[in-house]
Amino acid sequence: MNGPLDLRVLVLLLAGAVTAYIAYMHPAVGIALLVGVGVVTLAYLLMSTGGSGGPPAP
């Protein structure tokens, strides 16, 4: 890993830690966040691959 990828990983880990803390402190909010992340992930996968469900093309 080099340069920008390291920064992206750090930002994603920080976002994950904040989300996990919020979910721990407020379980109802955690469930809503989990559903939201699932929907966004599914939409990203479907839109970037033409609906086949495979990983996005580089």
Contacts in CASP RR format, 6 or more apart in sequence:
PFRMAT RR
TARGET T0000
AUTHOR 0000-0000-0000
METHOD contacts of the structure
MODEL  1
MNGPLDLRVLVLLLAGAVTAYIAYMHPAVGIALLVGVGVVTLAYLLMSTG
GSGGPPAP
1 9 0 8 1.000
19 30 0 8 1.000
19 33 0 8 1.000
22 29 0 8 1.000
22 30 0 8 1.000
22 33 0 8 1.000
23 29 0 8 1.000
23 30 0 8 1.000
23 31 0 8 1.000
23 33 0 8 1.000
23 34 0 8 1.000
44 56 0 8 1.000
45 53 0 8 1.000
45 54 0 8 1.000
45 55 0 8 1.000
45 56 0 8 1.000
46 53 0 8 1.000
48 56 0 8 1.000
48 57 0 8 1.000
49 55 0 8 1.000
49 56 0 8 1.000
49 57 0 8 1.000
END
